[in-house]
Amino acid sequence: MPYLTWRRAAGTVLCASVLTVGSIAAATAAQAAPQRVPIAGTHPSWAKAATRVGARSLTTGAVNSRIYLEPRDAAGLAALATEVSTPGTALYRHFLTPQQLQARFGATRAQISAIRTWLSQSGLRVTGVSDHVAGGYVAVSGSLAAASRAFHVTFANYRLAGQGVVRAPQQAASAPADVAASVLSATGLSTARELMRPQNATAAVPTTAVATTGVTTTGKLPPPGPNYWVAKPCAAYYGQIIATSKPKAYGRHWPWAVCGYTPAQVRAAYGVTASGMTGKGQTVAVVDAYASPTMLRDANQFSRLEGEPQFAPGQYQQYLPSTPFTQAGNNQCGAQGWYGEETLDVESVHDMAPAARIRFVAAASCQDPDLADALAYIVNHRLASIVSDSWDDTEAGAAEFIDTYHVIFEAGAAEGIDFAFSSGDNGYEAPGEDPGGSTHLQVDYPTSDPFVTSVGGTSLAIGKAGSYEFETAWGTVLDPLARNGRHWKYALPGGYPYFFDGGSGGGTSTRFEQPQYQQGVVPDSLSEALPGGGTSTTPMREVPDISAYADPATGMLVGETVLKPSGHGYEFALSRIGGTSVSCPTFAGIEADAQQAAGGPLGFANPAIYYLYGADKSAFHDVTNTPLGPGPLAQVRVNYANPNAPKGKKVYYLRTLGIDGEGRAALRATVGYDDATGVGSPAGYILAVQQLPRY
């Protein structure tokens, strides 16, 4: 899954040791002009004295920026989005149309004109305007000097891990007081790349591009990359084959990992089959960067092989960006890695809701403005009532875009759209578990937004006849087979954090307070425990909300066109894949079934999920890390040393389940709501929604 973040406050710290003539002038101007209002998120946390390169401020260069628009009556929008989503209120499920949303909350012509005048008089050129509530903006371009005048900032170079030297404002940008109320955020002032990550845990992104030519749509994209080949032995269902040829662990032999669960197995385990629902009449949108050139063909071929219904004419539609695809290289967004993400997204939704319409909406890149455009397009055209998003950043990773995304989600909720996001594949984002991914414990974003349904991950055991056996939180620690083959190499469960093999994202937000729907359900011991230690005096948003299977070793079977192992030509191949990239579209498909059972869109799902958690315990499986009693659970998995070729040396691992981090980074699946799996996984949820009260 890819990555994001946001915050509605910005502060500026000027260190005397780095003050230059330019920054002194800016500070003096700010003191003389108190009519300026800071714009949140415009001074990156990494733009500080310790990372600055050079003593002089920058005076030359170009800026391409978007000034996103604050909705009219922002508080009213938030209140309405909450009321139409909450069972039992007077407006529950009385959603607005895009036209009604725009008329009530859209920026006026006068507001947009005032913003244009401010920017133009500073020397910036207006290059585009969108007046929509969701994702509305005024785009400008111009010189660094003009941007300095417009935003009352100076610029400097900073060294940013993984990106080298980048430019950023030395202070928070500001807007004149007479237009500030219409300004939500400003982006593009920094040259740092904020790239979202797909959350497919076993879709390996090649380290070098296979080719730079191939599929051409509105921009040039690379052809498919290599497959991740599943080594054998592996099982058709959990416990089918016991690894008696490998050493015992915890006093017994453990099962081989599954080869990949089929759609029918997962539907049976999560109550879809028993419900009789197929998602008929409902529409699910899938948002990812880029667009696999073989997506529809692959989904139909996979369905044909598994004996599942193929897409009917018009059931699947694809929406491509109006601008060319960019940043597609594997040293940038890695378009080839996104192909596997979007293929599993589309196939997962179709697996759970084979009669639902699917609308794939492609972003021009994995950068925030392009992904925000794709999300906003769905809201502004009400393209679907459910949106699956298997990408994210950390809460500290995309501060520029927090407010922009948040308004999109609020506007979507007002229209009856549920945005579901993967909770992340790196647990609590501990630096040791995911080197280079995060500098401190934190939750992911947008999954932590209060108007997003955060979908966590589990390890799922499905029995011989599709029976639900058990689940634990997804979080595995590996122990490789010793060279002599007679024991596992390290003390059980294996070396942590080096052998931590991913886990469901979760934990406490430091950006958002606890939403009303979590009150009385999420324990204070979780919502008031800050990720870095210490206690919050205010309960905070906790993630995830709900979960589904994600462990790659209990993952889904997926079919995709891939590069042949020889490196020449392409073929359709099956693989096993996991990550919260699987759990999110799986839940989106199940939500489509629930909407069919309810007779139409349910809107933002969280208030209903937490209501049903208290009203009907049969709606969810309560996932714990000890479902079969005290003691660890494990399985054995074999991989090809080179997973891109189905031959050669094999490597063996014991995988201990239910270890989603250790120490402060530990996320534990316990009885009741927990920070690893939320309220649990779907059981009787689909038909339980028929109990939701209408005013």
C-alpha positions as CSV (number, residue, x, y, z in Angstrom):
1,M,0.0,0.0,0.0
2,P,1.3,3.6,-0.6
3,Y,1.7,6.5,2.0
4,L,0.2,9.9,3.4
5,T,-0.4,12.5,6.3
6,W,-2.0,15.8,7.5
7,R,-2.4,18.4,10.3
8,R,-4.4,21.5,10.8
9,A,-1.8,23.5,12.7
10,A,1.5,25.0,11.6
11,G,4.2,26.6,13.6
12,T,7.4,28.4,12.8
13,V,10.7,28.4,14.7
14,L,13.4,30.8,13.7
15,C,16.9,29.9,15.0
16,A,19.2,32.8,15.5
17,S,22.1,30.8,14.2
18,V,20.6,30.5,10.8
19,L,19.0,33.9,10.3
20,T,20.0,35.5,7.0
21,V,19.2,38.9,5.6
22,G,16.3,37.3,3.7
23,S,14.8,35.6,6.7
24,I,15.2,38.7,8.9
25,A,13.4,40.7,6.2
26,A,10.6,38.1,6.2
27,A,10.3,38.2,10.0
28,T,10.2,42.0,10.0
29,A,7.6,42.0,7.3
30,A,5.5,39.5,9.3
31,Q,5.7,41.7,12.4
32,A,4.6,44.7,10.4
33,A,1.8,42.8,8.8
34,P,-0.3,41.1,11.4
35,Q,-3.1,40.7,8.9
36,R,-1.4,37.6,7.6
37,V,-2.7,34.1,8.7
38,P,-0.5,31.0,8.7
39,I,-1.4,28.2,6.3
40,A,-1.3,24.8,8.0
41,G,1.3,22.2,6.9
42,T,3.5,24.4,4.8
43,H,6.6,24.3,6.9
44,P,7.9,20.6,6.8
45,S,9.1,19.2,10.1
46,W,12.4,18.2,8.5
47,A,13.2,21.8,7.3
48,K,15.3,22.7,10.3
49,A,18.7,24.0,11.1
50,A,20.3,20.6,11.5
51,T,19.4,19.5,7.9
52,R,19.9,22.9,6.2
53,V,22.4,23.0,3.3
54,G,24.2,26.3,2.9
55,A,23.7,29.5,4.8
56,R,22.1,31.7,2.1
57,S,18.4,31.7,1.3
58,L,17.4,30.7,-2.2
59,T,16.3,33.5,-4.5
60,T,16.0,31.8,-7.9
61,G,13.9,28.9,-9.1
62,A,10.4,28.1,-10.1
63,V,7.3,27.1,-8.1
64,N,4.2,25.2,-9.2
65,S,1.6,25.3,-6.4
66,R,-2.0,24.6,-5.6
67,I,-4.0,26.6,-3.1
68,Y,-6.8,24.3,-2.0
69,L,-10.1,25.8,-1.1
70,E,-11.7,25.7,2.3
71,P,-15.4,24.7,2.0
72,R,-18.0,27.3,2.9
73,D,-19.3,26.4,6.4
74,A,-16.6,23.8,7.1
75,A,-18.1,23.0,10.5
76,G,-21.5,22.5,8.9
77,L,-20.0,20.0,6.4
78,A,-18.4,18.0,9.2
79,A,-21.6,18.0,11.2
80,L,-23.7,16.9,8.2
81,A,-21.3,14.2,7.2
82,T,-21.5,12.8,10.7
83,E,-25.3,12.9,10.9
84,V,-26.1,11.2,7.6
85,S,-23.6,8.4,8.5
86,T,-24.9,7.7,12.0
87,P,-27.7,5.1,12.6
88,G,-30.7,6.5,14.4
89,T,-30.3,10.2,13.5
90,A,-32.9,12.2,11.7
91,L,-30.8,12.4,8.5
92,Y,-29.3,8.9,8.5
93,R,-28.8,7.8,4.9
94,H,-30.3,11.1,3.6
95,F,-27.3,11.8,1.4
96,L,-26.6,14.9,-0.7
97,T,-26.1,14.8,-4.4
98,P,-22.9,16.4,-5.8
99,Q,-25.0,19.3,-7.0
100,Q,-26.5,19.8,-3.5
101,L,-23.1,19.5,-1.9
102,Q,-21.7,22.2,-4.2
103,A,-24.5,24.6,-3.7
104,R,-24.3,24.3,0.0
105,F,-20.6,24.2,0.7
106,G,-18.7,25.2,-2.5
107,A,-16.5,28.3,-2.6
108,T,-18.2,31.3,-4.2
109,R,-17.0,33.1,-7.3
110,A,-16.1,36.1,-5.1
111,Q,-13.9,33.9,-2.8
112,I,-12.1,32.4,-5.8
113,S,-11.7,35.8,-7.4
114,A,-10.1,37.2,-4.2
115,I,-7.6,34.3,-4.1
116,R,-6.7,34.8,-7.8
117,T,-6.2,38.5,-7.2
118,W,-3.9,38.0,-4.3
119,L,-1.7,35.5,-6.2
120,S,-1.7,37.4,-9.5
121,Q,-0.7,40.7,-7.8
122,S,2.3,38.8,-6.2
123,G,3.5,37.9,-9.7
124,L,2.2,34.3,-9.9
125,R,0.3,33.1,-13.0
126,V,-3.0,31.2,-12.4
127,T,-2.8,28.0,-14.5
128,G,-6.0,26.3,-13.4
129,V,-9.1,26.5,-11.1
130,S,-11.4,23.9,-9.7
131,D,-14.3,25.1,-7.6
132,H,-15.4,21.7,-6.3
133,V,-15.9,21.1,-2.6
134,A,-13.8,18.0,-2.8
135,G,-10.3,18.8,-4.1
136,G,-11.1,22.4,-5.2
137,Y,-8.0,24.6,-5.8
138,V,-6.4,27.5,-7.6
139,A,-3.2,26.4,-9.3
140,V,-0.4,28.8,-10.0
141,S,3.2,28.9,-11.3
142,G,5.9,31.4,-11.2
143,S,9.3,32.4,-9.8
144,L,10.6,31.7,-6.4
145,A,10.6,35.5,-5.8
146,A,6.9,35.7,-6.6
147,A,6.1,32.8,-4.3
148,S,8.1,34.6,-1.5
149,R,6.0,37.7,-2.0
150,A,2.7,35.8,-2.2
151,F,3.3,33.6,0.9
152,H,5.7,35.7,2.9
153,V,8.3,33.0,3.1
154,T,12.0,32.6,2.3
155,F,13.4,29.3,0.9
156,A,16.4,27.2,1.6
157,N,17.9,23.8,0.7
158,Y,17.7,20.9,3.1
159,R,19.0,17.4,3.1
160,L,16.1,14.9,3.2
161,A,16.7,11.2,3.8
162,G,16.2,9.2,0.6
163,Q,15.8,12.3,-1.6
164,G,19.1,14.2,-1.2
165,V,18.9,18.0,-1.3
166,V,15.4,19.5,-1.6
167,R,14.0,23.0,-1.4
168,A,11.5,24.0,1.3
169,P,10.1,27.2,3.0
170,Q,12.0,28.3,6.1
171,Q,8.7,29.4,7.7
172,A,5.1,28.5,7.5
173,A,3.5,30.2,4.5
174,S,0.7,32.6,5.1
175,A,-2.2,34.2,3.3
176,P,-3.7,37.7,3.6
177,A,-6.4,37.9,6.3
178,D,-9.1,38.9,3.8
179,V,-8.7,35.6,1.9
180,A,-7.3,33.3,4.6
181,A,-10.8,31.9,5.5
182,S,-11.0,30.5,2.0
183,V,-7.6,28.9,2.0
184,L,-7.5,25.3,3.2
185,S,-3.9,24.4,2.3
186,A,-1.0,25.2,-0.1
187,T,1.1,22.6,-1.8
188,G,4.1,22.6,-4.1
189,L,6.2,25.0,-2.1
190,S,8.6,22.2,-1.3
191,T,10.3,20.1,-3.9
192,A,10.3,17.0,-1.7
193,R,8.5,14.1,-3.2
194,E,5.7,12.6,-1.2
195,L,5.1,9.2,-2.7
196,M,2.3,6.8,-1.6
197,R,3.1,3.1,-1.3
198,P,1.0,0.2,-2.4
199,Q,0.4,-2.3,0.4
200,N,0.8,-5.6,-1.4
201,A,3.1,-7.5,0.9
202,T,4.4,-10.1,-1.6
203,A,4.4,-8.2,-4.9
204,A,8.1,-7.6,-5.3
205,V,9.0,-4.4,-7.2
206,P,12.0,-5.2,-9.5
207,T,15.1,-3.2,-8.7
208,T,15.6,-2.4,-12.4
209,A,13.0,-1.6,-15.0
210,V,12.3,-4.4,-17.5
211,A,11.6,-1.9,-20.2
212,T,10.8,1.7,-20.8
213,T,8.4,1.1,-23.7
214,G,5.2,-0.8,-24.0
215,V,1.8,0.2,-23.0
216,T,0.7,3.7,-24.1
217,T,-2.5,5.3,-22.8
218,T,-2.4,9.0,-21.9
219,G,1.3,8.5,-20.9
220,K,4.0,6.0,-21.4
221,L,4.0,3.1,-18.9
222,P,6.3,0.1,-18.6
223,P,5.0,-3.4,-19.4
224,P,4.3,-5.9,-16.6
225,G,7.2,-7.1,-14.3
226,P,8.1,-10.6,-13.1
227,N,5.9,-12.8,-11.0
228,Y,6.3,-13.8,-7.4
229,W,6.3,-17.6,-7.7
230,V,4.9,-19.7,-4.9
231,A,7.1,-22.6,-4.0
232,K,5.8,-26.0,-3.0
233,P,4.9,-27.8,-0.8
234,C,1.9,-25.6,0.0
235,A,-1.6,-26.5,1.0
236,A,-5.1,-26.0,-0.5
237,Y,-6.5,-25.2,3.0
238,Y,-5.0,-24.6,6.5
239,G,-3.7,-27.8,8.1
240,Q,-4.0,-30.0,5.0
241,I,-0.3,-30.8,5.0
242,I,1.8,-31.0,8.1
243,A,5.6,-30.2,7.7
244,T,6.7,-33.4,9.4
245,S,10.0,-33.3,7.5
246,K,11.0,-30.0,9.2
247,P,11.9,-29.5,12.8
248,K,9.3,-29.1,15.6
249,A,8.7,-25.8,17.2
250,Y,6.9,-25.1,20.5
251,G,6.7,-28.9,21.0
252,R,5.0,-29.9,17.7
253,H,5.1,-30.0,13.9
254,W,3.2,-27.2,12.1
255,P,1.2,-27.0,8.9
256,W,2.7,-25.8,5.6
257,A,1.5,-22.4,4.4
258,V,-1.4,-22.4,2.0
259,C,-0.9,-21.9,-1.8
260,G,-3.5,-19.1,-1.8
261,Y,-7.1,-19.1,-0.8
262,T,-9.7,-19.2,-3.5
263,P,-12.6,-16.7,-3.8
264,A,-15.1,-19.4,-2.7
265,Q,-13.1,-20.2,0.4
266,V,-12.9,-16.6,1.6
267,R,-16.6,-16.0,0.9
268,A,-17.5,-19.0,3.0
269,A,-15.2,-17.9,5.9
270,Y,-16.6,-14.4,6.1
271,G,-20.3,-15.1,5.8
272,V,-20.7,-14.0,2.2
273,T,-21.9,-17.4,1.0
274,A,-24.4,-17.8,3.9
275,S,-25.8,-14.3,3.2
276,G,-26.7,-15.1,-0.4
277,M,-25.6,-11.6,-1.4
278,T,-23.5,-10.8,-4.5
279,G,-23.2,-7.0,-4.4
280,K,-25.9,-6.7,-7.1
281,G,-26.9,-3.1,-7.8
282,Q,-23.9,-1.6,-5.9
283,T,-20.8,0.2,-7.2
284,V,-17.3,0.0,-5.8
285,A,-14.5,2.3,-7.0
286,V,-10.8,1.3,-6.7
287,V,-8.2,4.0,-6.7
288,D,-4.5,3.3,-7.4
289,A,-1.7,5.0,-9.3
290,Y,-1.4,4.0,-13.0
291,A,-3.4,1.3,-14.7
292,S,-2.2,-2.2,-15.5
293,P,-2.5,-2.8,-19.3
294,T,-4.0,-6.2,-18.7
295,M,-6.3,-5.7,-15.7
296,L,-9.7,-6.6,-17.1
297,R,-8.3,-9.5,-19.1
298,D,-6.5,-10.9,-16.1
299,A,-9.5,-10.6,-13.8
300,N,-11.7,-12.5,-16.3
301,Q,-9.1,-15.2,-16.9
302,F,-8.6,-15.7,-13.2
303,S,-12.4,-15.9,-12.7
304,R,-12.6,-18.4,-15.5
305,L,-9.9,-20.6,-14.0
306,E,-11.6,-20.5,-10.6
307,G,-15.1,-21.2,-11.9
308,E,-16.2,-17.7,-10.9
309,P,-18.5,-15.3,-12.9
310,Q,-16.6,-13.1,-15.3
311,F,-17.3,-9.4,-15.7
312,A,-20.4,-8.7,-17.8
313,P,-20.3,-5.9,-20.4
314,G,-20.1,-2.5,-18.7
315,Q,-19.7,-4.0,-15.2
316,Y,-16.1,-2.9,-15.1
317,Q,-15.1,0.5,-16.3
318,Q,-11.8,2.3,-16.2
319,Y,-11.2,6.0,-15.7
320,L,-7.8,7.4,-16.7
321,P,-6.4,10.8,-15.8
322,S,-6.6,13.6,-18.3
323,T,-2.9,14.3,-17.9
324,P,0.0,11.9,-18.8
325,F,1.2,9.4,-16.4
326,T,4.4,10.5,-14.7
327,Q,7.0,9.2,-12.2
328,A,6.5,5.7,-13.4
329,G,10.1,4.5,-13.1
330,N,11.1,1.9,-10.5
331,N,13.3,4.5,-8.8
332,Q,10.2,6.7,-8.5
333,C,6.7,5.4,-8.0
334,G,7.4,2.0,-9.5
335,A,4.4,1.6,-11.9
336,Q,5.1,-2.2,-12.3
337,G,4.6,-2.7,-8.5
338,W,1.3,-0.9,-8.7
339,Y,0.1,-3.3,-11.4
340,G,0.0,-6.1,-8.9
341,E,-1.7,-3.9,-6.4
342,E,-4.5,-2.8,-8.6
343,T,-4.9,-6.3,-10.1
344,L,-5.4,-7.8,-6.6
345,D,-7.7,-4.9,-5.7
346,V,-10.0,-5.5,-8.6
347,E,-10.0,-9.3,-8.2
348,S,-10.6,-9.1,-4.4
349,V,-13.6,-6.9,-4.8
350,H,-15.0,-9.1,-7.6
351,D,-14.3,-12.2,-5.6
352,M,-16.5,-11.0,-2.7
353,A,-19.2,-9.2,-4.7
354,P,-19.2,-10.8,-8.2
355,A,-22.3,-8.9,-9.3
356,A,-21.1,-5.4,-8.1
357,R,-20.0,-2.8,-10.6
358,I,-16.3,-1.8,-10.3
359,R,-15.0,1.5,-11.4
360,F,-11.2,1.7,-11.5
361,V,-9.9,5.3,-11.2
362,A,-6.2,5.7,-12.1
363,A,-4.1,8.5,-10.6
364,A,-1.4,10.0,-12.9
365,S,1.3,9.1,-10.3
366,C,1.7,8.1,-6.7
367,Q,2.1,11.7,-5.6
368,D,-0.5,13.4,-3.4
369,P,-2.0,15.8,-5.9
370,D,-2.7,13.1,-8.4
371,L,-4.2,10.7,-5.9
372,A,-6.3,13.5,-4.4
373,D,-7.5,14.3,-7.9
374,A,-8.6,10.7,-8.4
375,L,-10.5,10.6,-5.0
376,A,-12.1,14.0,-5.7
377,Y,-13.3,12.8,-9.1
378,I,-15.3,10.0,-7.5
379,V,-16.9,12.5,-5.0
380,N,-17.6,15.2,-7.6
381,H,-19.3,12.7,-9.9
382,R,-20.6,10.3,-7.2
383,L,-19.0,7.5,-9.2
384,A,-19.5,4.9,-6.4
385,S,-20.7,4.4,-2.9
386,I,-17.7,2.4,-1.7
387,V,-14.0,3.2,-2.5
388,S,-11.1,0.8,-1.9
389,D,-7.7,2.4,-1.3
390,S,-4.7,0.1,-0.6
391,W,-2.0,2.8,-0.3
392,D,-0.8,5.2,2.4
393,D,1.9,7.2,4.1
394,T,2.7,7.8,7.8
395,E,1.0,10.5,9.7
396,A,4.2,12.5,9.5
397,G,4.8,11.8,5.9
398,A,2.4,14.0,3.9
399,A,1.7,17.0,6.2
400,E,0.9,19.3,3.2
401,F,-2.1,17.2,2.3
402,I,-3.8,16.3,5.5
403,D,-6.5,19.0,5.2
404,T,-7.0,18.4,1.5
405,Y,-7.7,14.7,1.9
406,H,-9.8,15.3,5.0
407,V,-12.2,17.5,3.2
408,I,-12.5,15.0,0.3
409,F,-13.5,12.3,2.9
410,E,-16.0,14.6,4.6
411,A,-17.6,15.5,1.3
412,G,-17.7,11.8,0.4
413,A,-19.5,11.0,3.6
414,A,-22.0,13.7,3.0
415,E,-22.8,12.0,-0.3
416,G,-23.0,8.5,1.2
417,I,-19.5,7.3,0.1
418,D,-17.4,5.1,2.3
419,F,-13.7,5.4,1.8
420,A,-11.9,2.3,3.0
421,F,-8.1,2.4,3.4
422,S,-5.5,-0.3,4.3
423,S,-4.2,0.2,7.8
424,G,-0.6,-0.4,6.7
425,D,1.8,-3.4,6.4
426,N,4.5,-2.3,8.9
427,G,2.7,-2.5,12.3
428,Y,3.2,0.6,14.4
429,E,5.9,1.9,11.9
430,A,8.7,1.1,14.3
431,P,12.0,2.3,12.7
432,G,13.7,-1.1,13.4
433,E,11.0,-3.1,11.7
434,D,10.9,-1.0,8.6
435,P,14.3,0.7,8.2
436,G,14.0,3.9,6.2
437,G,10.2,3.9,6.4
438,S,9.7,5.9,9.6
439,T,11.8,7.7,12.2
440,H,9.4,7.0,15.1
441,L,6.3,5.1,16.2
442,Q,3.2,6.3,14.4
443,V,0.1,5.2,12.6
444,D,-0.4,5.5,8.9
445,Y,-2.5,8.0,7.0
446,P,-5.1,8.4,5.4
447,T,-6.2,5.3,7.3
448,S,-6.3,7.3,10.6
449,D,-8.7,9.9,9.3
450,P,-11.9,9.9,11.3
451,F,-13.9,9.8,8.0
452,V,-12.1,6.7,6.7
453,T,-12.8,3.1,7.4
454,S,-9.4,1.7,8.5
455,V,-9.0,-2.0,7.5
456,G,-6.4,-4.0,9.3
457,G,-5.0,-7.5,8.6
458,T,-5.2,-11.0,10.1
459,S,-3.7,-14.4,9.6
460,L,-6.7,-16.6,8.6
461,A,-7.1,-20.4,8.9
462,I,-9.8,-21.8,6.6
463,G,-10.6,-25.5,6.9
464,K,-11.3,-28.2,4.3
465,A,-14.8,-27.3,3.4
466,G,-14.4,-23.5,3.6
467,S,-14.9,-23.5,7.4
468,Y,-13.7,-20.7,9.5
469,E,-11.2,-22.2,11.9
470,F,-9.5,-19.2,13.5
471,E,-7.7,-15.9,13.0
472,T,-4.9,-14.0,14.7
473,A,-3.6,-10.5,14.1
474,W,-1.3,-10.5,11.1
475,G,2.2,-10.0,12.4
476,T,4.8,-12.7,11.8
477,V,8.4,-13.2,13.0
478,L,10.5,-15.6,10.9
479,D,13.0,-18.2,12.0
480,P,15.1,-19.6,9.1
481,L,16.0,-23.3,8.9
482,A,19.5,-24.0,10.2
483,R,22.0,-25.2,7.6
484,N,22.0,-28.8,9.0
485,G,18.2,-28.9,8.6
486,R,17.7,-30.3,12.0
487,H,16.5,-27.2,13.9
488,W,15.4,-23.6,13.4
489,K,18.4,-21.3,13.4
490,Y,17.6,-18.9,16.2
491,A,15.8,-19.0,19.5
492,L,12.1,-19.0,18.9
493,P,10.3,-17.0,17.5
494,G,13.3,-15.7,15.6
495,G,15.4,-12.5,15.6
496,Y,13.4,-9.4,16.2
497,P,13.2,-6.8,14.5
498,Y,15.4,-8.1,11.7
499,F,13.1,-11.1,11.0
500,F,9.9,-9.2,11.5
501,D,8.0,-10.0,8.3
502,G,5.3,-7.4,8.3
503,G,2.1,-6.8,10.3
504,S,-1.2,-5.1,10.4
505,G,-1.0,-1.3,10.9
506,G,-2.6,0.1,14.0
507,G,-2.3,2.2,17.1
508,T,-3.1,5.7,18.3
509,S,-3.3,8.8,16.1
510,T,-1.4,11.9,17.2
511,R,-3.4,14.0,14.7
512,F,-7.1,13.3,15.3
513,E,-9.2,13.2,18.5
514,Q,-11.4,10.2,19.1
515,P,-14.5,10.3,16.9
516,Q,-17.9,9.8,18.5
517,Y,-18.4,6.3,17.1
518,Q,-15.4,5.0,19.0
519,Q,-16.6,6.3,22.3
520,G,-17.5,3.6,24.8
521,V,-15.9,0.9,22.5
522,V,-12.2,1.7,22.4
523,P,-10.6,1.4,25.8
524,D,-9.0,4.5,27.3
525,S,-5.9,2.4,27.8
526,L,-5.5,2.5,24.0
527,S,-6.9,5.8,23.0
528,E,-5.0,7.8,25.6
529,A,-1.6,5.9,25.1
530,L,0.6,7.9,22.8
531,P,2.8,6.0,20.4
532,G,6.1,7.6,21.7
533,G,5.1,7.0,25.3
534,G,3.2,9.2,27.6
535,T,-0.5,9.7,28.0
536,S,-2.9,12.0,26.2
537,T,-5.4,14.0,28.3
538,T,-7.8,13.6,25.3
539,P,-8.8,10.3,23.8
540,M,-7.5,10.0,20.3
541,R,-8.5,8.2,17.1
542,E,-7.6,4.5,17.2
543,V,-7.0,2.3,14.2
544,P,-7.9,-0.1,12.7
545,D,-11.8,-0.2,12.7
546,I,-12.2,-3.7,11.2
547,S,-10.0,-6.4,9.7
548,A,-9.7,-9.2,7.1
549,Y,-7.1,-11.7,6.0
550,A,-3.7,-10.2,5.0
551,D,-0.9,-12.5,6.0
552,P,0.9,-13.4,2.7
553,A,1.2,-17.0,4.0
554,T,-2.6,-17.2,4.4
555,G,-3.1,-14.9,1.5
556,M,-5.3,-14.8,-1.6
557,L,-4.8,-16.5,-5.0
558,V,-4.3,-13.9,-7.7
559,G,-3.9,-14.1,-11.5
560,E,-1.9,-11.6,-13.5
561,T,0.0,-11.2,-16.7
562,V,3.7,-11.1,-15.9
563,L,7.1,-11.2,-17.5
564,K,8.2,-14.8,-18.2
565,P,11.1,-16.1,-16.0
566,S,13.3,-16.1,-19.1
567,G,12.9,-12.4,-19.4
568,H,11.4,-12.7,-22.8
569,G,7.7,-12.4,-23.4
570,Y,4.7,-12.4,-21.1
571,E,2.3,-15.0,-19.7
572,F,-0.6,-15.3,-17.3
573,A,0.4,-16.7,-14.0
574,L,-1.1,-17.4,-10.5
575,S,0.5,-16.3,-7.3
576,R,-0.3,-15.9,-3.6
577,I,-0.3,-12.4,-2.3
578,G,-1.1,-10.6,1.0
579,G,-0.9,-7.4,3.0
580,T,-3.6,-5.0,4.0
581,S,-3.9,-4.4,0.3
582,V,-5.9,-7.7,0.3
583,S,-7.9,-7.0,3.5
584,C,-9.1,-3.6,2.3
585,P,-10.7,-4.6,-1.1
586,T,-12.0,-7.7,0.6
587,F,-13.9,-5.6,3.0
588,A,-15.0,-3.2,0.2
589,G,-16.6,-6.2,-1.6
590,I,-18.2,-7.4,1.6
591,E,-19.6,-3.9,2.2
592,A,-21.1,-4.0,-1.3
593,D,-22.9,-7.2,-0.2
594,A,-24.1,-5.5,2.9
595,Q,-25.4,-2.5,0.9
596,Q,-27.4,-4.9,-1.2
597,A,-28.8,-6.5,1.9
598,A,-29.7,-3.0,3.2
599,G,-31.4,-2.0,0.0
600,G,-28.8,0.7,-1.0
601,P,-25.8,2.7,0.1
602,L,-25.0,2.8,3.8
603,G,-22.5,5.6,3.5
604,F,-19.5,6.1,5.7
605,A,-19.4,2.7,7.4
606,N,-17.7,3.3,10.8
607,P,-20.8,4.5,12.8
608,A,-22.7,1.4,11.6
609,I,-19.8,-0.9,12.3
610,Y,-19.4,0.3,15.9
611,Y,-23.2,0.3,16.4
612,L,-23.4,-3.3,15.3
613,Y,-20.4,-4.3,17.4
614,G,-22.5,-3.3,20.4
615,A,-25.8,-4.6,19.1
616,D,-25.0,-7.9,17.5
617,K,-22.0,-9.9,18.5
618,S,-22.6,-12.4,15.7
619,A,-21.7,-9.6,13.2
620,F,-17.9,-10.0,13.7
621,H,-15.3,-12.6,14.6
622,D,-13.5,-11.5,17.7
623,V,-9.9,-11.9,16.7
624,T,-7.3,-12.7,19.4
625,N,-3.8,-13.9,19.3
626,T,-4.7,-17.1,21.3
627,P,-7.8,-18.4,19.5
628,L,-6.9,-22.0,20.3
629,G,-5.8,-21.4,23.9
630,P,-2.5,-20.5,25.5
631,G,0.7,-20.9,23.5
632,P,2.0,-19.7,20.1
633,L,0.7,-20.6,16.7
634,A,2.9,-21.1,13.7
635,Q,3.3,-22.5,10.2
636,V,6.1,-23.4,7.8
637,R,6.7,-21.7,4.5
638,V,9.1,-22.4,1.7
639,N,10.2,-19.7,-0.8
640,Y,12.4,-19.8,-3.9
641,A,15.6,-18.0,-3.2
642,N,14.9,-16.1,-6.4
643,P,11.1,-15.6,-6.2
644,N,10.9,-14.4,-9.8
645,A,11.8,-17.8,-11.2
646,P,10.0,-21.1,-10.2
647,K,13.2,-23.1,-9.9
648,G,16.5,-23.3,-8.1
649,K,17.4,-23.1,-4.4
650,K,14.6,-23.0,-1.8
651,V,14.6,-21.5,1.7
652,Y,12.5,-22.5,4.6
653,Y,11.1,-20.5,7.5
654,L,9.1,-21.1,10.6
655,R,6.5,-18.3,10.8
656,T,5.2,-17.5,14.3
657,L,1.8,-15.8,14.1
658,G,0.3,-13.0,16.1
659,I,3.5,-11.0,16.8
660,D,2.6,-7.6,15.5
661,G,5.7,-5.8,16.9
662,E,7.3,-5.9,20.3
663,G,7.8,-3.6,23.2
664,R,6.3,-0.1,22.6
665,A,5.7,-1.2,19.0
666,A,3.5,-4.1,20.0
667,L,-0.1,-4.2,18.7
668,R,-2.0,-7.0,20.4
669,A,-5.2,-8.8,19.3
670,T,-7.2,-9.3,22.5
671,V,-10.8,-10.0,23.5
672,G,-12.9,-7.0,22.4
673,Y,-11.7,-4.0,20.5
674,D,-7.9,-4.0,20.0
675,D,-5.3,-1.9,18.1
676,A,-4.3,-4.8,15.9
677,T,-7.7,-5.9,14.4
678,G,-10.3,-3.3,15.6
679,V,-13.7,-4.9,16.2
680,G,-12.6,-8.1,14.4
681,S,-13.4,-9.6,11.0
682,P,-16.7,-9.9,9.2
683,A,-18.9,-12.9,10.3
684,G,-22.7,-12.2,10.1
685,Y,-22.1,-8.5,9.2
686,I,-23.7,-8.6,5.8
687,L,-27.2,-9.4,7.1
688,A,-26.8,-7.7,10.4
689,V,-26.9,-4.3,8.7
690,Q,-30.6,-4.9,8.2
691,Q,-31.0,-4.2,12.0
692,L,-29.6,-0.6,11.7
693,P,-32.2,1.8,13.0
694,R,-33.8,4.4,10.7
695,Y,-35.1,7.5,12.3
